[in-house]
Amino acid sequence: MSFEPFLVVAFFVGYLFGSIPFGLVLTRLAGTADLRSIGSGSIGATNVLRTGNKGLAAGTLIGDALKGTLAVMICGYYGGPNAAMLAAFGAFLGHLYPVWLKFKGGKGVATYIGVLIALFWPAAVVFCVMWLATAATTRYSSLSALVAAFVTPLFLWWFGHPALASLFVVMTLLLFYAHRENVKRLQAGTESRIGQK
């Protein structure tokens, strides 16, 4: 297989990995109500936390992150850096728009972190530190994610990774779009804080 066709394969491998809805699968196995009828209706870890089950939320966070990490590592191993980046983008899109759920998925934060871990792990550390610092001061999960995502491309560019920075500019814009309703609630002062159902 030549390199160029594998780039296409890498994207779709990433997309299929990213489309696995861990939050929905885990909550169904646990017998909770349909996750899409709770809170924001998202399938991500923050919304799983609103079920009151911290274990399920942690499992969702880990699963949604690792699916991105594994997709990037596998495709990068076989196809190199460009394949890894396309797999990362595919995994992120897969989480946002999973084919199995009529293209209505999560907000992408955990998968964003997961692909960062595989592509340039120091940036994932910076993301998590920024998220934790913002969450500690504001208790808004959505705002924490937006602040951390805004900083990520800048960090990648500063440390000499322009291709990754460009990729994460696009992913950050998509993440902001996925959080558009959260932004409206933040502006209105009606956004739920961490720990609220």
C-alpha positions as CSV (number, residue, x, y, z in Angstrom):
1,M,0.0,0.0,0.0
2,S,1.4,3.4,-1.0
3,F,1.6,6.2,1.5
4,E,-1.1,8.5,0.1
5,P,-3.9,5.8,0.2
6,F,-2.9,5.0,3.8
7,L,-3.6,8.6,4.8
8,V,-7.2,8.1,3.8
9,V,-7.2,4.8,5.7
10,A,-5.7,6.5,8.7
11,F,-8.5,9.1,8.8
12,F,-11.2,6.5,8.6
13,V,-9.5,4.3,11.2
14,G,-9.4,7.3,13.5
15,Y,-13.0,8.1,12.8
16,L,-14.2,4.6,13.6
17,F,-12.2,4.6,16.8
18,G,-13.6,8.0,17.7
19,S,-17.1,7.0,17.0
20,I,-17.2,4.5,19.9
21,P,-19.6,6.1,22.4
22,F,-18.1,5.0,25.7
23,G,-20.4,7.2,27.7
24,L,-23.5,5.7,26.2
25,V,-22.2,2.2,26.3
26,L,-21.1,2.3,30.0
27,T,-24.3,4.0,31.2
28,R,-26.5,1.5,29.4
29,L,-24.5,-1.4,30.8
30,A,-25.0,0.1,34.3
31,G,-28.7,0.4,33.7
32,T,-29.0,4.1,34.0
33,A,-31.4,6.3,32.0
34,D,-30.5,7.1,28.4
35,L,-27.6,9.5,28.7
36,R,-29.0,11.7,26.0
37,S,-32.0,12.5,28.1
38,I,-29.9,13.7,31.0
39,G,-28.4,17.2,31.5
40,S,-26.9,18.6,28.3
41,G,-27.7,15.3,26.4
42,S,-24.0,14.9,25.6
43,I,-22.4,11.5,25.6
44,G,-19.2,12.7,27.3
45,A,-17.8,12.3,30.8
46,T,-19.1,15.6,32.2
47,N,-22.7,14.6,31.4
48,V,-22.1,11.0,32.7
49,L,-21.1,12.7,36.0
50,R,-24.6,14.1,36.2
51,T,-25.9,10.6,36.6
52,G,-24.2,10.7,40.0
53,N,-21.9,7.8,39.2
54,K,-18.3,9.0,39.4
55,G,-16.9,5.7,38.4
56,L,-18.8,5.7,35.1
57,A,-17.7,9.2,34.5
58,A,-14.1,8.3,35.0
59,G,-14.5,5.2,32.8
60,T,-16.0,7.4,30.0
61,L,-13.2,10.0,30.3
62,I,-10.5,7.3,30.0
63,G,-12.3,5.4,27.2
64,D,-12.9,8.6,25.2
65,A,-9.3,9.7,25.6
66,L,-7.7,6.3,24.9
67,K,-9.7,5.7,21.7
68,G,-7.9,8.8,20.3
69,T,-4.5,7.8,21.7
70,L,-4.7,4.3,20.3
71,A,-5.9,5.5,16.8
72,V,-3.0,7.9,16.6
73,M,-0.4,5.4,17.8
74,I,-1.6,2.6,15.5
75,C,-1.8,4.8,12.4
76,G,1.4,6.6,13.2
77,Y,3.3,3.3,13.6
78,Y,2.2,2.1,10.1
79,G,2.0,5.4,8.2
80,G,4.2,8.0,10.0
81,P,3.5,11.5,11.3
82,N,1.0,12.6,8.6
83,A,-1.1,9.4,9.1
84,A,-1.0,10.0,12.9
85,M,-2.3,13.6,12.4
86,L,-5.1,12.4,10.1
87,A,-6.0,9.7,12.5
88,A,-6.2,12.3,15.3
89,F,-8.5,14.5,13.3
90,G,-10.6,11.5,12.3
91,A,-10.9,10.4,15.9
92,F,-12.0,13.8,17.0
93,L,-14.6,14.1,14.3
94,G,-15.8,10.6,15.1
95,H,-16.5,11.6,18.7
96,L,-18.3,14.8,17.7
97,Y,-20.2,13.2,14.9
98,P,-20.5,9.4,15.4
99,V,-22.1,7.5,12.5
100,W,-23.8,5.1,15.0
101,L,-25.7,7.9,16.7
102,K,-26.9,9.8,13.6
103,F,-23.8,12.1,13.9
104,K,-24.8,13.5,17.3
105,G,-21.9,12.8,19.7
106,G,-20.0,14.4,22.5
107,K,-18.2,17.7,22.9
108,G,-14.7,16.2,22.2
109,V,-12.7,17.2,25.2
110,A,-11.4,13.8,26.3
111,T,-10.6,12.7,22.8
112,Y,-8.8,16.0,22.2
113,I,-6.6,15.2,25.2
114,G,-6.2,11.6,24.0
115,V,-4.8,12.5,20.6
116,L,-2.6,15.2,22.2
117,I,-1.1,12.5,24.4
118,A,-0.1,10.5,21.4
119,L,1.1,13.4,19.2
120,F,2.9,15.6,21.8
121,W,2.3,14.6,25.4
122,P,3.7,17.8,26.9
123,A,0.8,19.7,25.3
124,A,-1.6,17.3,26.9
125,V,0.0,18.1,30.3
126,V,-0.4,21.8,29.6
127,F,-4.1,21.3,28.6
128,C,-4.8,19.4,31.8
129,V,-3.0,21.9,34.0
130,M,-5.0,24.8,32.3
131,W,-8.2,22.9,32.7
132,L,-7.6,22.1,36.4
133,A,-6.6,25.7,37.1
134,T,-9.6,27.2,35.4
135,A,-12.0,24.6,37.0
136,A,-10.6,25.2,40.4
137,T,-11.3,28.9,40.2
138,T,-14.6,28.9,38.2
139,R,-16.0,25.4,38.6
140,Y,-17.2,25.5,35.0
141,S,-16.1,22.4,33.1
142,S,-17.0,24.0,29.7
143,L,-15.1,27.2,30.3
144,S,-12.1,25.1,31.5
145,A,-12.1,23.1,28.3
146,L,-12.4,26.3,26.2
147,V,-9.5,28.0,27.9
148,A,-7.3,25.0,27.7
149,A,-8.1,24.4,24.1
150,F,-7.4,28.0,23.2
151,V,-3.9,27.7,24.8
152,T,-3.0,24.4,23.1
153,P,-2.3,25.5,19.5
154,L,-0.2,28.5,20.9
155,F,1.8,26.1,23.0
156,L,2.4,23.7,20.0
157,W,3.5,26.6,17.8
158,W,5.8,28.1,20.5
159,F,7.5,24.7,20.9
160,G,8.2,24.4,17.2
161,H,5.3,22.2,15.9
162,P,3.6,24.3,13.3
163,A,1.8,21.4,11.6
164,L,0.4,20.2,14.9
165,A,-0.5,23.8,15.8
166,S,-2.5,24.1,12.6
167,L,-4.3,20.9,13.2
168,F,-5.2,21.9,16.7
169,V,-6.4,25.3,15.5
170,V,-9.0,23.5,13.4
171,M,-9.8,21.1,16.2
172,T,-10.1,24.0,18.7
173,L,-12.5,25.8,16.5
174,L,-14.6,22.6,16.2
175,L,-14.5,22.2,20.0
176,F,-15.7,25.8,20.5
177,Y,-18.5,25.1,18.0
178,A,-19.5,21.9,19.9
179,H,-19.7,24.1,23.1
180,R,-21.7,26.9,21.5
181,E,-24.7,26.3,23.8
182,N,-22.4,26.3,26.8
183,V,-20.9,29.6,25.7
184,K,-24.4,31.1,25.5
185,R,-25.2,29.8,29.0
186,L,-21.9,31.1,30.3
187,Q,-22.8,34.5,28.9
188,A,-26.2,34.3,30.4
189,G,-24.9,33.1,33.8
190,T,-27.0,29.9,33.6
191,E,-24.2,27.4,32.9
192,S,-24.1,24.5,35.4
193,R,-21.0,24.2,37.6
194,I,-19.0,21.1,38.2
195,G,-21.0,18.9,40.6
196,Q,-24.4,20.2,39.7
197,K,-26.8,17.9,38.0
